[in-house]
């Protein structure tokens, strides 16, 4: 899990937990990824139901 976190974010969990700026950075990225996923899901939902 540590390596996966490091691969995605460029730093380890220990650095993350001790640095407020890194926490904010990770959470902003997570929020952006979530919003993007919601948009993709909505777009697919519209396509499935035949709406543009």
PDBQT receptor file of N, H, CA, C and O in Angstrom, charges set to zero:
ATOM      1  N   UNK A   1       0.822  -1.182   0.000  1.00  0.00    +0.000 N 
ATOM      2  CA  UNK A   1       0.000   0.000   0.000  1.00  0.00    +0.000 C 
ATOM      3  C   UNK A   1       0.872   1.254   0.000  1.00  0.00    +0.000 C 
ATOM      4  O   UNK A   1       0.562   2.238  -0.671  1.00  0.00    +0.000 OA
ATOM      5  N   UNK A   2       1.935   1.206   0.741  1.00  0.00    +0.000 N 
ATOM      6  H   UNK A   2       2.187   0.407   1.286  1.00  0.00    +0.000 HD
ATOM      7  CA  UNK A   2       2.861   2.344   0.783  1.00  0.00    +0.000 C 
ATOM      8  C   UNK A   2       3.401   2.657  -0.608  1.00  0.00    +0.000 C 
ATOM      9  O   UNK A   2       3.438   3.816  -1.024  1.00  0.00    +0.000 OA
ATOM     10  N   UNK A   3       3.823   1.603  -1.330  1.00  0.00    +0.000 N 
ATOM     11  H   UNK A   3       3.794   0.662  -0.992  1.00  0.00    +0.000 HD
ATOM     12  CA  UNK A   3       4.393   1.815  -2.656  1.00  0.00    +0.000 C 
ATOM     13  C   UNK A   3       3.342   2.350  -3.621  1.00  0.00    +0.000 C 
ATOM     14  O   UNK A   3       3.644   3.228  -4.429  1.00  0.00    +0.000 OA
ATOM     15  N   UNK A   4       2.140   1.850  -3.554  1.00  0.00    +0.000 N 
ATOM     16  H   UNK A   4       1.895   1.136  -2.898  1.00  0.00    +0.000 HD
ATOM     17  CA  UNK A   4       1.063   2.343  -4.428  1.00  0.00    +0.000 C 
ATOM     18  C   UNK A   4       0.795   3.816  -4.141  1.00  0.00    +0.000 C 
ATOM     19  O   UNK A   4       0.617   4.603  -5.071  1.00  0.00    +0.000 OA
ATOM     20  N   UNK A   5       0.765   4.191  -2.885  1.00  0.00    +0.000 N 
ATOM     21  H   UNK A   5       0.910   3.552  -2.130  1.00  0.00    +0.000 HD
ATOM     22  CA  UNK A   5       0.555   5.582  -2.497  1.00  0.00    +0.000 C 
ATOM     23  C   UNK A   5       1.681   6.445  -3.046  1.00  0.00    +0.000 C 
ATOM     24  O   UNK A   5       1.446   7.521  -3.596  1.00  0.00    +0.000 OA
ATOM     25  N   UNK A   6       2.900   5.961  -2.890  1.00  0.00    +0.000 N 
ATOM     26  H   UNK A   6       3.091   5.087  -2.443  1.00  0.00    +0.000 HD
ATOM     27  CA  UNK A   6       4.072   6.695  -3.377  1.00  0.00    +0.000 C 
ATOM     28  C   UNK A   6       4.034   6.830  -4.900  1.00  0.00    +0.000 C 
ATOM     29  O   UNK A   6       4.360   7.890  -5.436  1.00  0.00    +0.000 OA
ATOM     30  N   UNK A   7       3.638   5.766  -5.597  1.00  0.00    +0.000 N 
ATOM     31  H   UNK A   7       3.373   4.906  -5.162  1.00  0.00    +0.000 HD
ATOM     32  CA  UNK A   7       3.557   5.804  -7.061  1.00  0.00    +0.000 C 
ATOM     33  C   UNK A   7       2.541   6.844  -7.530  1.00  0.00    +0.000 C 
ATOM     34  O   UNK A   7       2.789   7.572  -8.492  1.00  0.00    +0.000 OA
ATOM     35  N   UNK A   8       1.417   6.911  -6.859  1.00  0.00    +0.000 N 
ATOM     36  H   UNK A   8       1.215   6.320  -6.078  1.00  0.00    +0.000 HD
ATOM     37  CA  UNK A   8       0.346   7.831  -7.265  1.00  0.00    +0.000 C 
ATOM     38  C   UNK A   8       0.678   9.274  -6.899  1.00  0.00    +0.000 C 
ATOM     39  O   UNK A   8       0.491  10.181  -7.710  1.00  0.00    +0.000 OA
ATOM     40  N   UNK A   9       1.168   9.487  -5.683  1.00  0.00    +0.000 N 
ATOM     41  H   UNK A   9       1.319   8.750  -5.025  1.00  0.00    +0.000 HD
ATOM     42  CA  UNK A   9       1.302  10.849  -5.164  1.00  0.00    +0.000 C 
ATOM     43  C   UNK A   9       2.727  11.397  -5.182  1.00  0.00    +0.000 C 
ATOM     44  O   UNK A   9       2.929  12.606  -5.067  1.00  0.00    +0.000 OA
ATOM     45  N   UNK A  10       3.702  10.525  -5.326  1.00  0.00    +0.000 N 
ATOM     46  H   UNK A  10       3.538   9.543  -5.419  1.00  0.00    +0.000 HD
ATOM     47  CA  UNK A  10       5.074  10.985  -5.388  1.00  0.00    +0.000 C 
ATOM     48  C   UNK A  10       5.746  11.131  -4.030  1.00  0.00    +0.000 C 
ATOM     49  O   UNK A  10       6.862  11.643  -3.943  1.00  0.00    +0.000 OA
ATOM     50  N   UNK A  11       5.083  10.690  -2.978  1.00  0.00    +0.000 N 
ATOM     51  H   UNK A  11       4.176  10.274  -3.049  1.00  0.00    +0.000 HD
ATOM     52  CA  UNK A  11       5.652  10.705  -1.626  1.00  0.00    +0.000 C 
ATOM     53  C   UNK A  11       4.940   9.643  -0.803  1.00  0.00    +0.000 C 
ATOM     54  O   UNK A  11       3.868   9.165  -1.172  1.00  0.00    +0.000 OA
ATOM     55  N   UNK A  12       5.553   9.282   0.314  1.00  0.00    +0.000 N 
ATOM     56  H   UNK A  12       6.424   9.670   0.614  1.00  0.00    +0.000 HD
ATOM     57  CA  UNK A  12       5.028   8.201   1.141  1.00  0.00    +0.000 C 
ATOM     58  C   UNK A  12       3.962   8.646   2.119  1.00  0.00    +0.000 C 
ATOM     59  O   UNK A  12       3.733   9.839   2.319  1.00  0.00    +0.000 OA
ATOM     60  N   UNK A  13       3.317   7.665   2.722  1.00  0.00    +0.000 N 
ATOM     61  H   UNK A  13       3.503   6.696   2.559  1.00  0.00    +0.000 HD
ATOM     62  CA  UNK A  13       2.256   7.930   3.690  1.00  0.00    +0.000 C 
ATOM     63  C   UNK A  13       2.813   8.667   4.899  1.00  0.00    +0.000 C 
ATOM     64  O   UNK A  13       2.148   9.545   5.449  1.00  0.00    +0.000 OA
ATOM     65  N   UNK A  14       4.033   8.317   5.320  1.00  0.00    +0.000 N 
ATOM     66  H   UNK A  14       4.573   7.603   4.873  1.00  0.00    +0.000 HD
ATOM     67  CA  UNK A  14       4.625   8.995   6.467  1.00  0.00    +0.000 C 
ATOM     68  C   UNK A  14       4.806  10.486   6.193  1.00  0.00    +0.000 C 
ATOM     69  O   UNK A  14       4.549  11.316   7.065  1.00  0.00    +0.000 OA
ATOM     70  N   UNK A  15       5.246  10.823   4.989  1.00  0.00    +0.000 N 
ATOM     71  H   UNK A  15       5.455  10.149   4.281  1.00  0.00    +0.000 HD
ATOM     72  CA  UNK A  15       5.378  12.243   4.612  1.00  0.00    +0.000 C 
ATOM     73  C   UNK A  15       4.006  12.912   4.564  1.00  0.00    +0.000 C 
ATOM     74  O   UNK A  15       3.844  14.055   4.990  1.00  0.00    +0.000 OA
ATOM     75  N   UNK A  16       3.025  12.183   4.038  1.00  0.00    +0.000 N 
ATOM     76  H   UNK A  16       3.156  11.255   3.692  1.00  0.00    +0.000 HD
ATOM     77  CA  UNK A  16       1.656  12.691   3.920  1.00  0.00    +0.000 C 
ATOM     78  C   UNK A  16       1.080  13.054   5.290  1.00  0.00    +0.000 C 
ATOM     79  O   UNK A  16       0.505  14.127   5.464  1.00  0.00    +0.000 OA
ATOM     80  N   UNK A  17       1.240  12.157   6.249  1.00  0.00    +0.000 N 
ATOM     81  H   UNK A  17       1.708  11.285   6.107  1.00  0.00    +0.000 HD
ATOM     82  CA  UNK A  17       0.615  12.381   7.557  1.00  0.00    +0.000 C 
ATOM     83  C   UNK A  17       1.290  13.498   8.347  1.00  0.00    +0.000 C 
ATOM     84  O   UNK A  17       0.697  14.045   9.278  1.00  0.00    +0.000 OA
ATOM     85  N   UNK A  18       2.528  13.842   7.982  1.00  0.00    +0.000 N 
ATOM     86  H   UNK A  18       3.009  13.398   7.226  1.00  0.00    +0.000 HD
ATOM     87  CA  UNK A  18       3.256  14.862   8.736  1.00  0.00    +0.000 C 
ATOM     88  C   UNK A  18       3.341  16.211   8.039  1.00  0.00    +0.000 C 
ATOM     89  O   UNK A  18       4.027  17.112   8.522  1.00  0.00    +0.000 OA
ATOM     90  N   UNK A  19       2.652  16.365   6.906  1.00  0.00    +0.000 N 
ATOM     91  H   UNK A  19       2.095  15.633   6.514  1.00  0.00    +0.000 HD
ATOM     92  CA  UNK A  19       2.770  17.606   6.139  1.00  0.00    +0.000 C 
ATOM     93  C   UNK A  19       1.385  18.058   5.683  1.00  0.00    +0.000 C 
ATOM     94  O   UNK A  19       0.784  17.455   4.794  1.00  0.00    +0.000 OA
ATOM     95  N   UNK A  20       0.893  19.113   6.295  1.00  0.00    +0.000 N 
ATOM     96  H   UNK A  20       1.380  19.603   7.018  1.00  0.00    +0.000 HD
ATOM     97  CA  UNK A  20      -0.452  19.616   5.999  1.00  0.00    +0.000 C 
ATOM     98  C   UNK A  20      -0.611  19.970   4.526  1.00  0.00    +0.000 C 
ATOM     99  O   UNK A  20      -1.670  19.726   3.948  1.00  0.00    +0.000 OA
ATOM    100  N   UNK A  21       0.409  20.533   3.916  1.00  0.00    +0.000 N 
ATOM    101  H   UNK A  21       1.269  20.730   4.386  1.00  0.00    +0.000 HD
ATOM    102  CA  UNK A  21       0.322  20.882   2.494  1.00  0.00    +0.000 C 
ATOM    103  C   UNK A  21       0.134  19.638   1.624  1.00  0.00    +0.000 C 
ATOM    104  O   UNK A  21      -0.617  19.663   0.649  1.00  0.00    +0.000 OA
ATOM    105  N   UNK A  22       0.812  18.565   1.978  1.00  0.00    +0.000 N 
ATOM    106  H   UNK A  22       1.422  18.544   2.770  1.00  0.00    +0.000 HD
ATOM    107  CA  UNK A  22       0.666  17.322   1.215  1.00  0.00    +0.000 C 
ATOM    108  C   UNK A  22      -0.729  16.727   1.410  1.00  0.00    +0.000 C 
ATOM    109  O   UNK A  22      -1.310  16.188   0.468  1.00  0.00    +0.000 OA
ATOM    110  N   UNK A  23      -1.263  16.821   2.616  1.00  0.00    +0.000 N 
ATOM    111  H   UNK A  23      -0.792  17.259   3.381  1.00  0.00    +0.000 HD
ATOM    112  CA  UNK A  23      -2.620  16.340   2.883  1.00  0.00    +0.000 C 
ATOM    113  C   UNK A  23      -3.609  17.096   2.002  1.00  0.00    +0.000 C 
ATOM    114  O   UNK A  23      -4.474  16.486   1.373  1.00  0.00    +0.000 OA
ATOM    115  N   UNK A  24      -3.488  18.398   1.956  1.00  0.00    +0.000 N 
ATOM    116  H   UNK A  24      -2.786  18.893   2.468  1.00  0.00    +0.000 HD
ATOM    117  CA  UNK A  24      -4.385  19.218   1.129  1.00  0.00    +0.000 C 
ATOM    118  C   UNK A  24      -4.227  18.848  -0.340  1.00  0.00    +0.000 C 
ATOM    119  O   UNK A  24      -5.221  18.713  -1.053  1.00  0.00    +0.000 OA
ATOM    120  N   UNK A  25      -3.007  18.685  -0.794  1.00  0.00    +0.000 N 
ATOM    121  H   UNK A  25      -2.200  18.795  -0.215  1.00  0.00    +0.000 HD
ATOM    122  CA  UNK A  25      -2.737  18.324  -2.188  1.00  0.00    +0.000 C 
ATOM    123  C   UNK A  25      -3.411  16.999  -2.548  1.00  0.00    +0.000 C 
ATOM    124  O   UNK A  25      -4.065  16.897  -3.587  1.00  0.00    +0.000 OA
ATOM    125  N   UNK A  26      -3.253  15.989  -1.695  1.00  0.00    +0.000 N 
ATOM    126  H   UNK A  26      -2.722  16.072  -0.852  1.00  0.00    +0.000 HD
ATOM    127  CA  UNK A  26      -3.837  14.675  -1.959  1.00  0.00    +0.000 C 
ATOM    128  C   UNK A  26      -5.364  14.762  -1.957  1.00  0.00    +0.000 C 
ATOM    129  O   UNK A  26      -6.022  14.190  -2.826  1.00  0.00    +0.000 OA
ATOM    130  N   UNK A  27      -5.916  15.464  -0.998  1.00  0.00    +0.000 N 
ATOM    131  H   UNK A  27      -5.382  15.929  -0.291  1.00  0.00    +0.000 HD
ATOM    132  CA  UNK A  27      -7.372  15.550  -0.908  1.00  0.00    +0.000 C 
ATOM    133  C   UNK A  27      -7.961  16.325  -2.085  1.00  0.00    +0.000 C 
ATOM    134  O   UNK A  27      -9.049  15.994  -2.556  1.00  0.00    +0.000 OA
ATOM    135  N   UNK A  28      -7.266  17.340  -2.559  1.00  0.00    +0.000 N 
ATOM    136  H   UNK A  28      -6.382  17.608  -2.176  1.00  0.00    +0.000 HD
ATOM    137  CA  UNK A  28      -7.742  18.072  -3.739  1.00  0.00    +0.000 C 
ATOM    138  C   UNK A  28      -7.719  17.174  -4.967  1.00  0.00    +0.000 C 
ATOM    139  O   UNK A  28      -8.640  17.210  -5.784  1.00  0.00    +0.000 OA
ATOM    140  N   UNK A  29      -6.685  16.379  -5.099  1.00  0.00    +0.000 N 
ATOM    141  H   UNK A  29      -5.937  16.350  -4.436  1.00  0.00    +0.000 HD
ATOM    142  CA  UNK A  29      -6.595  15.445  -6.219  1.00  0.00    +0.000 C 
ATOM    143  C   UNK A  29      -7.710  14.401  -6.135  1.00  0.00    +0.000 C 
ATOM    144  O   UNK A  29      -8.325  14.062  -7.146  1.00  0.00    +0.000 OA
ATOM    145  N   UNK A  30      -7.966  13.899  -4.941  1.00  0.00    +0.000 N 
ATOM    146  H   UNK A  30      -7.466  14.175  -4.119  1.00  0.00    +0.000 HD
ATOM    147  CA  UNK A  30      -9.039  12.917  -4.764  1.00  0.00    +0.000 C 
ATOM    148  C   UNK A  30     -10.392  13.521  -5.136  1.00  0.00    +0.000 C 
ATOM    149  O   UNK A  30     -11.204  12.874  -5.797  1.00  0.00    +0.000 OA
ATOM    150  N   UNK A  31     -10.629  14.742  -4.717  1.00  0.00    +0.000 N 
ATOM    151  H   UNK A  31      -9.969  15.268  -4.180  1.00  0.00    +0.000 HD
ATOM    152  CA  UNK A  31     -11.879  15.426  -5.033  1.00  0.00    +0.000 C 
ATOM    153  C   UNK A  31     -12.021  15.621  -6.541  1.00  0.00    +0.000 C 
ATOM    154  O   UNK A  31     -13.103  15.408  -7.089  1.00  0.00    +0.000 OA
ATOM    155  N   UNK A  32     -10.959  16.019  -7.209  1.00  0.00    +0.000 N 
ATOM    156  H   UNK A  32     -10.081  16.192  -6.764  1.00  0.00    +0.000 HD
ATOM    157  CA  UNK A  32     -10.995  16.210  -8.664  1.00  0.00    +0.000 C 
ATOM    158  C   UNK A  32     -11.249  14.874  -9.365  1.00  0.00    +0.000 C 
ATOM    159  O   UNK A  32     -12.031  14.815 -10.314  1.00  0.00    +0.000 OA
ATOM    160  N   UNK A  33     -10.605  13.813  -8.913  1.00  0.00    +0.000 N 
ATOM    161  H   UNK A  33      -9.970  13.860  -8.142  1.00  0.00    +0.000 HD
ATOM    162  CA  UNK A  33     -10.823  12.486  -9.499  1.00  0.00    +0.000 C 
ATOM    163  C   UNK A  33     -12.263  12.038  -9.302  1.00  0.00    +0.000 C 
ATOM    164  O   UNK A  33     -12.865  11.456 -10.205  1.00  0.00    +0.000 OA
ATOM    165  N   UNK A  34     -12.814  12.308  -8.129  1.00  0.00    +0.000 N 
ATOM    166  H   UNK A  34     -12.325  12.781  -7.396  1.00  0.00    +0.000 HD
ATOM    167  CA  UNK A  34     -14.198  11.946  -7.844  1.00  0.00    +0.000 C 
ATOM    168  C   UNK A  34     -15.151  12.696  -8.773  1.00  0.00    +0.000 C 
ATOM    169  O   UNK A  34     -16.057  12.097  -9.352  1.00  0.00    +0.000 OA
ATOM    170  N   UNK A  35     -14.947  14.009  -8.916  1.00  0.00    +0.000 N 
ATOM    171  H   UNK A  35     -14.211  14.496  -8.447  1.00  0.00    +0.000 HD
ATOM    172  CA  UNK A  35     -15.811  14.807  -9.795  1.00  0.00    +0.000 C 
ATOM    173  C   UNK A  35     -15.722  14.319 -11.230  1.00  0.00    +0.000 C 
ATOM    174  O   UNK A  35     -16.736  14.222 -11.920  1.00  0.00    +0.000 OA
ATOM    175  N   UNK A  36     -14.513  14.012 -11.679  1.00  0.00    +0.000 N 
ATOM    176  H   UNK A  36     -13.689  14.091 -11.118  1.00  0.00    +0.000 HD
ATOM    177  CA  UNK A  36     -14.336  13.509 -13.042  1.00  0.00    +0.000 C 
ATOM    178  C   UNK A  36     -15.061  12.174 -13.214  1.00  0.00    +0.000 C 
ATOM    179  O   UNK A  36     -15.697  11.944 -14.243  1.00  0.00    +0.000 OA
ATOM    180  N   UNK A  37     -14.972  11.319 -12.245  1.00  0.00    +0.000 N 
ATOM    181  H   UNK A  37     -14.456  11.505 -11.410  1.00  0.00    +0.000 HD
ATOM    182  CA  UNK A  37     -15.673  10.034 -12.301  1.00  0.00    +0.000 C 
ATOM    183  C   UNK A  37     -17.177  10.214 -12.344  1.00  0.00    +0.000 C 
ATOM    184  O   UNK A  37     -17.870   9.493 -13.063  1.00  0.00    +0.000 OA
ATOM    185  N   UNK A  38     -17.684  11.162 -11.586  1.00  0.00    +0.000 N 
ATOM    186  H   UNK A  38     -17.121  11.747 -11.002  1.00  0.00    +0.000 HD
ATOM    187  CA  UNK A  38     -19.117  11.451 -11.603  1.00  0.00    +0.000 C 
ATOM    188  C   UNK A  38     -19.559  11.950 -12.974  1.00  0.00    +0.000 C 
ATOM    189  O   UNK A  38     -20.632  11.585 -13.453  1.00  0.00    +0.000 OA
ATOM    190  N   UNK A  39     -18.739  12.779 -13.604  1.00  0.00    +0.000 N 
ATOM    191  H   UNK A  39     -17.867  13.076 -13.215  1.00  0.00    +0.000 HD
ATOM    192  CA  UNK A  39     -19.068  13.302 -14.931  1.00  0.00    +0.000 C 
ATOM    193  C   UNK A  39     -19.078  12.175 -15.960  1.00  0.00    +0.000 C 
ATOM    194  O   UNK A  39     -19.969  12.115 -16.807  1.00  0.00    +0.000 OA
ATOM    195  N   UNK A  40     -18.102  11.293 -15.890  1.00  0.00    +0.000 N 
ATOM    196  H   UNK A  40     -17.379  11.341 -15.202  1.00  0.00    +0.000 HD
ATOM    197  CA  UNK A  40     -18.048  10.157 -16.817  1.00  0.00    +0.000 C 
ATOM    198  C   UNK A  40     -19.270   9.261 -16.613  1.00  0.00    +0.000 C 
ATOM    199  O   UNK A  40     -19.896   8.828 -17.581  1.00  0.00    +0.000 OA
ATOM    200  N   UNK A  41     -19.600   8.991 -15.375  1.00  0.00    +0.000 N 
ATOM    201  H   UNK A  41     -19.092   9.342 -14.589  1.00  0.00    +0.000 HD
ATOM    202  CA  UNK A  41     -20.758   8.142 -15.086  1.00  0.00    +0.000 C 
ATOM    203  C   UNK A  41     -22.045   8.779 -15.613  1.00  0.00    +0.000 C 
ATOM    204  O   UNK A  41     -22.890   8.084 -16.177  1.00  0.00    +0.000 OA
ATOM    205  N   UNK A  42     -22.199  10.078 -15.437  1.00  0.00    +0.000 N 
ATOM    206  H   UNK A  42     -21.513  10.643 -14.979  1.00  0.00    +0.000 HD
ATOM    207  CA  UNK A  42     -23.389  10.771 -15.929  1.00  0.00    +0.000 C 
ATOM    208  C   UNK A  42     -23.450  10.724 -17.449  1.00  0.00    +0.000 C 
ATOM    209  O   UNK A  42     -24.517  10.513 -18.025  1.00  0.00    +0.000 OA
ATOM    210  N   UNK A  43     -22.317  10.920 -18.092  1.00  0.00    +0.000 N 
ATOM    211  H   UNK A  43     -21.450  11.092 -17.624  1.00  0.00    +0.000 HD
ATOM    212  CA  UNK A  43     -22.262  10.872 -19.552  1.00  0.00    +0.000 C 
ATOM    213  C   UNK A  43     -22.648   9.474 -20.052  1.00  0.00    +0.000 C 
ATOM    214  O   UNK A  43     -23.428   9.350 -20.996  1.00  0.00    +0.000 OA
ATOM    215  N   UNK A  44     -22.115   8.439 -19.435  1.00  0.00    +0.000 N 
ATOM    216  H   UNK A  44     -21.481   8.539 -18.668  1.00  0.00    +0.000 HD
ATOM    217  CA  UNK A  44     -22.462   7.077 -19.820  1.00  0.00    +0.000 C 
ATOM    218  C   UNK A  44     -23.944   6.793 -19.577  1.00  0.00    +0.000 C 
ATOM    219  O   UNK A  44     -24.601   6.146 -20.392  1.00  0.00    +0.000 OA
ATOM    220  N   UNK A  45     -24.449   7.270 -18.478  1.00  0.00    +0.000 N 
ATOM    221  H   UNK A  45     -23.915   7.795 -17.816  1.00  0.00    +0.000 HD
ATOM    222  CA  UNK A  45     -25.862   7.091 -18.155  1.00  0.00    +0.000 C 
ATOM    223  C   UNK A  45     -26.742   7.717 -19.233  1.00  0.00    +0.000 C 
ATOM    224  O   UNK A  45     -27.735   7.122 -19.653  1.00  0.00    +0.000 OA
ATOM    225  N   UNK A  46     -26.377   8.912 -19.677  1.00  0.00    +0.000 N 
ATOM    226  H   UNK A  46     -25.571   9.395 -19.335  1.00  0.00    +0.000 HD
ATOM    227  CA  UNK A  46     -27.140   9.578 -20.752  1.00  0.00    +0.000 C 
ATOM    228  C   UNK A  46     -27.054   8.779 -22.045  1.00  0.00    +0.000 C 
ATOM    229  O   UNK A  46     -28.049   8.646 -22.758  1.00  0.00    +0.000 OA
ATOM    230  N   UNK A  47     -25.880   8.247 -22.354  1.00  0.00    +0.000 N 
ATOM    231  H   UNK A  47     -25.072   8.355 -21.774  1.00  0.00    +0.000 HD
ATOM    232  CA  UNK A  47     -25.713   7.472 -23.580  1.00  0.00    +0.000 C 
ATOM    233  C   UNK A  47     -26.546   6.189 -23.537  1.00  0.00    +0.000 C 
ATOM    234  O   UNK A  47     -27.150   5.801 -24.536  1.00  0.00    +0.000 OA
ATOM    235  N   UNK A  48     -26.572   5.553 -22.401  1.00  0.00    +0.000 N 
ATOM    236  H   UNK A  48     -26.082   5.868 -21.589  1.00  0.00    +0.000 HD
ATOM    237  CA  UNK A  48     -27.318   4.307 -22.253  1.00  0.00    +0.000 C 
ATOM    238  C   UNK A  48     -28.810   4.547 -22.456  1.00  0.00    +0.000 C 
ATOM    239  O   UNK A  48     -29.510   3.716 -23.036  1.00  0.00    +0.000 OA
ATOM    240  N   UNK A  49     -29.283   5.679 -21.978  1.00  0.00    +0.000 N 
ATOM    241  H   UNK A  49     -28.714   6.354 -21.508  1.00  0.00    +0.000 HD
ATOM    242  CA  UNK A  49     -30.708   5.982 -22.052  1.00  0.00    +0.000 C 
ATOM    243  C   UNK A  49     -31.074   6.816 -23.282  1.00  0.00    +0.000 C 
ATOM    244  O   UNK A  49     -32.215   7.261 -23.415  1.00  0.00    +0.000 OA
ATOM    245  N   UNK A  50     -30.113   7.027 -24.174  1.00  0.00    +0.000 N 
ATOM    246  H   UNK A  50     -29.187   6.666 -24.066  1.00  0.00    +0.000 HD
ATOM    247  CA  UNK A  50     -30.400   7.655 -25.446  1.00  0.00    +0.000 C 
ATOM    248  C   UNK A  50     -30.582   9.159 -25.413  1.00  0.00    +0.000 C 
ATOM    249  O   UNK A  50     -31.191   9.715 -26.327  1.00  0.00    +0.000 OA
ATOM    250  N   UNK A  51     -30.086   9.824 -24.412  1.00  0.00    +0.000 N 
ATOM    251  H   UNK A  51     -29.592   9.372 -23.670  1.00  0.00    +0.000 HD
ATOM    252  CA  UNK A  51     -30.146  11.285 -24.348  1.00  0.00    +0.000 C 
ATOM    253  C   UNK A  51     -28.789  11.866 -24.689  1.00  0.00    +0.000 C 
ATOM    254  O   UNK A  51     -27.764  11.253 -24.391  1.00  0.00    +0.000 OA
ATOM    255  N   UNK A  52     -28.764  13.022 -25.299  1.00  0.00    +0.000 N 
ATOM    256  H   UNK A  52     -29.597  13.520 -25.541  1.00  0.00    +0.000 HD
ATOM    257  CA  UNK A  52     -27.480  13.639 -25.681  1.00  0.00    +0.000 C 
ATOM    258  C   UNK A  52     -26.962  14.531 -24.602  1.00  0.00    +0.000 C 
ATOM    259  O   UNK A  52     -25.897  15.129 -24.754  1.00  0.00    +0.000 OA
TER     260      UNK A  52
